[in-house]
């Protein structure tokens, strides 16, 4: 074969192996191949099989590297979350202080934090295993006092220890029924409808008044909810305060809360009635005076909560969203002069007023008050919340109250700046 023919054959072979060589980490030395063509051995026959061994070696090398990458990927996935588990979370930094006329609270500027992680896992696509991990250092005054009205929604009292704060499992029963069961759950997570759209700074203003009707605590519970397509819902659930005690579920030795909600919800408005039967001295203190929260050992109460809200079609106007609530409670076995309490709440929210995603909130009301009290306790708050970016929100707020725990002169005024990091 003449030299020109040999060069044509060599060029064809190179065009076949070039794509493979470009992907390998060690390339074929073209200079050595040219030398081979010009060498004294150039008289030997060249054909399409001349470089087959080199190409086979390159392919084998690539296959080995791909197998290695797959093995590493499998090892990584073995130590990561299931693809049906999602993680979200937030951290809240709070700086502020309070003043009070009675001396019942520590004054001065304080700082605290809360850190929370939410894990949701589905096994069927419709169910949910929810776990909330939480820690914080808000167990000291002044932002942990329930009866003085200074307990913040962001307060956490775990003393820097990371704990399982909530855990439950929810699953569908047919198309319109959802069931819950869990060792750490609160009643309001199992309601068919959210009773208030006001997002508070003070925990007392949560759920349209966190008192006689909607007041809850994290305990063992179960519940069921029916949600129709037209906005109607009915739900019933039971929580038993047997966590950390030697008493069992549904016994006379522990507090229990059996709540039933009937609601009708549309995109622009909501109305609901809650009936909460609370047994064995169950008491709620976030939105209550001292007497209003008093329940003797083994004492039962029947509590009714009316809730409603309305929101305008368009945000960014002077017309606010409005949330209202009214509670009334009857204490079994008490004298007729001290067997009733009541409370009311009003919350106003303006959204997108100055910039996108900002929020102005104003709330006020009377905490749960027993009928024989001689003062008219009153609580209020106001805040402006704005987003720095998608994951960072800053909320300056002021709040206060008059005769908040039912005693004349127990007035408080406070201010905080809360920074929330969401991920």
N, C-alpha and C positions, 0 to 999 in steps of 0.2 A: 504494500500500500504506500502510495506516495505521501510526501509530507503534507500536501494540501488536503488530501483526503483524511489524513490522521487528525488534522486540526479541526475539520468539520465534525468528525466523530466526537472529539474532545469537547467542542463547543456545545454540542447537543447534550452530552452527559452533564455538563455544568448547568445547563438550563433546567435539568431535572432536579438536581440536588440543591440549587440555590435557595428555594423556599424553605427547605428543611434546615439548611445551614444558617439562615438568617434568624431562626428561632432558637438555635442552640447557643449555649454560653461559650462553647469552644468552636470556632469557625475553621473550615478547611483552608489550608495554606495554599493559595492559588499560585504563589511563586514556586513552590515545590512542584506543583503539577506542570507548570510551564517548563521547569527544568527537566521533568520527566519526559515531556514531549520532545525536547531538544537533545536528550541524552542518546548515547550510543544504542540504548535498548529501544529506540524509536522504531526500529525495523520490526519489532514484534507486533502481532495483530492487536488492534484496538477495536472493541465493539461495545454495545450497550451494557454488557455485563462487567465491563472492566472495573467500575466503581461500585458495584452492587454490595460488596462487603462493607465499604465505608458508609454507604447510605444506611445499611441495616444497623450498623453500630450506632449511627446518629439517632435513628428511630428508637432503638432500644434504650439509649440514654435518656431521650425525652420521655419515654413511657415510664422509666424509673422515677424521674423527677415528678411527673404528674401523680404517680401512685404515692409518692412521699407527701405531696401537698394534700392529697385526699386524706391520708392518715392523720396529718396534723389538724385538718379541718374537723375530722371526726372527734379527735381528742378535745378540741376547743368546744364543740357543741355539747359534748358529754358534761362539761362543767359549766354550761350556761343555762339561762332560762329556757323552759319549753316555749315553742313558738305560739302556744296558747296562753302564755302568761305575759301580762303587761305591768309595767312599773311606772307610777307617777309619784310626785312628791312635792314638798314645799318646805321652806324654812322661813320663819317669821322673827324678825328682830324688833323689839319694842323698847322704846326709851320714853320715860315720862314720869309724872308724879301726881300727887293729890294733896289737897288741903282739906281739913275738916275741923269744924268748930268744937266738936265734942272731945277730941283727943283720942278717939277710938282707933285711929289709923296712924301708921308710921308715915310721917311726911318726909319729903325730900325726893330727889331725882333718882330713879331706879332703872335698871336695864334687865331685860330677860329675853329668852329665846324659846322657840318651839321648833322641833324638826320632826317631820312626818313623812312616811313612805306608805304608798297604797299599792297593794299587790292584788291583781284580779286574774284568776285562772278559770278557764272554761274547759269542760270535759266533753260536752255535747254540742257546743256552739250556742246554746240558749241558757245554760246554767252559769253560775258564778260562785267561786270560792273567793271570798274577800278577806284579806288580812291587812290590818293597819298597824304599822310599827311607829312608835312615837316616843319622843323624849323631850325634856325641857327643864328649865330651872325656875319656873314661876311659882314655886311653893311658898314664897315669902311675901309679906305685905309690900305694897298696898294692893296689888292687882289680883288677890286671891280671896277677897272678902265678899261672900255672897250676900249677907244681910245688910251690908253697907253699900251695896250696889256698885262695887268697883271691880267685880270679877270680869275680866276680859274674855271675849270669845277665843282669843289666842292663848290664854293662860294654860300652862301644863305643869302639873305638880309632881312629875316623876323624879325630880332630884338628879338630873343628868344620867339617869339609867334608861337604856333603850328597852322598851317593853312592848308586848303584844297588847295594843290598846283596844282593838276590835277584831273579831273573827266570826264569820258566819257563812252559811251556804244557802243560796237561793236557787230555785229551779221552777220551771213552768209546769203547771198541771192543766193540760189542754191549751187552748188558744188565749184565754182571757184571765186565767188564774195563776197567781204566783205565790209560792210558799217559801218561808224562811225558817231556818233553825240554826242556832249557834250558842256557844257558851259565853260569848261576849257580844251583846247587841243591845240597842236601845229601841224603845217602842216606835219612835218616829221614823226609823229607817224602814219599818214594815207597814207604813200607812200607804193607802192607795193614791194619795195626792199630797203635794206640798202645800201647807196651809198659809204660807206667807212668802212674798218675794222680796221682802226687805232684808238686806244683808247687814247685820249689826256689828258694832265694835264691842258693846257690852253684851255678855252672854244672857243677861236678863231679858233682852229684847229679841232673842232668838224665837222663831216659830210663832211670832205674834204674841209673845208673852210666855216666858219659860217658867210657868207656875203650876197652878192646881191641875189644869187639864192636860197640858202638853209636857209638864215636867217629867223627866225620866232619868234613869241612871243605867250604867253599863252592867248588865247581868245576863244570866242565862235566859233564853227566850225562844219563842216560836210564834209564827203568825201566818196569815193567809190574806190575800187581797184579790178582789175581782174588779177588773177594769173593762168597762164596756166601750164600744167604739164611739158612742155619742158623748163621752166625757163623764159619764156617771161612774162612780167607784164606791165600793164598800170594803172595809178591811177590819180585821180583828186580830189582836195579838196579846200575848201574855208574857210578862217578864217577871222572873222570880229572883229576889236578892239573896241567893244562896251561895254566891261565889265567896270563897274564903271563910266559909262557916262549916260547922259540922252538921248542919241541917240540910235536908234534901229538898228537891224541887217540889213545889206545891204542898208545903207543910205549914202548920200554924206557927212555926218558930221563925219564919222569915217574912220580910215585906214582899208584897206582890202588887203588880200593876196590870190590870186587864183593860185595854183601851180598844174602843170601837169607833171608827170614823166613817161617816157617810158624806160624800163630796160630789160636787158637780163642777167641772173645770172646762173652760173654753180658752182659746188663745188670749183673749183680752180680760177675762174675769174668772173668779173662783168664789164658791161659797161652800162651807162645810160645817158639820156639827160633830163634835167629839164628845163621847161619854167615857170617862175614865173611872173605873172602880178600883180604889186603892185600899189595900188591906194591911192589917197588923202594924199600923203606925207609920206607913209610908208618908214621908214629908218632902216638900220641894222648897228650896230656899233661894234660887237664883233671882226670882222676881217676887219677893215676898217680904213682909215685915216679920219680926220675931213671933208675934202672936198669930199672924196669918199662916205661918208655917207649922205651928205647934200641933202635934198629934201625939196623944198618949200611947203608951205601949199597948198593942193589940187593938187600937182604935181604927175603924174603917171610915172612909169618906167616899162620897159620890160627887164627881166633878164634871161640869159641862163647859165646853169651850166652843164658842162661835168664832169662825174665821172667814175673812173675805178679802179679796184684793181686786184691783182694777188697774189696767195699764193702757195708755193711749196707743193709737196706731203708729204714731211717729215719735221717735226719740229726738232729743235735741231741741225741744220746745220748752216753754215755761210751764207746761202742764206736767205734773209729776205722776209717777206710779204711786198708788195708795194701797197700803195694807192696814187692816184693822183687826182687832181681836177683843173679845170680852169673855171672861171666865166667872163662873159662880160655883161655889162648892158648899156642900152640906156635910157636917161632921156628925157621924152616928153617935148617939148616946150623950152628947153634950147638952148643956142647959140651953134653953131656947134663946137666951141672950148672947150666947157665944158659939152658936153652931153653924154660922154662915160666914163665908168670906167672898170677896169679889175683887176683880182687877180689870183694867182696860189698857189697850195699847193702840197707838197710831204711828205708822211709819210712812215717810214720804221719800221718794227717790227720784232725782233728776239725772238722766243719762245723756252723755254726748253733748253737754251744754256748751262747753268751751272748746273741747277737742274730742276726737274719737276715743271711745272707751273710757272716758272719765265718768265720775259718779259723785253726786252730792247726796248725802243721806241725813235726814233729820227724823228723830223718833222721840216720843214722850209717852208718859202714861202713869197710871197708879198701880204699884205692885199689889200683890194679893194681900188684902187687908181684912182683919176680922171686924165684925159689925160693932163691937164694943169699944173700938179704939177712938180716942178723942182727937187725934191729929189726922191730917190728910196727906199722906206721903206722896211724893212725886219724884219721878226720874226722867232724865232727858239726855240726849246726845246729839252731836252734829259732826259731820266729817266731810272731807273732800278726798276722793281717791282718784289717782291718775297713774297711767301706765308710762313708765320710762321706755320700755320695750315689751316684747311679747312675754318675757319671763320675769319682769321686775315691775312691781307696783308699790307706790308710796302713798300712805294714808295718814295725814295729820287729822287729829280728832280732839274734841273737847267734850266733856260730859259732866253731869252733876246730879244732885238730888236734894230734896228738902224732907226732913224727918224720915229718912229712907228706911230705917229699921223700926219705925213706929213710935219712936221716942222723940219728943220735942227737942229740937236743937241738934239733931244728928244730921247736919248738912254737910255735903261734900262737893268739891269741885276738882276736876282732874283734867290733865292734858297728856296726850301721847302722840308719838310719831311711830307708825309701824311700817316696816319695809318687808315686803313679801317676795321671796324668790321661788318661782315655780319651775319645775322641770318634769 
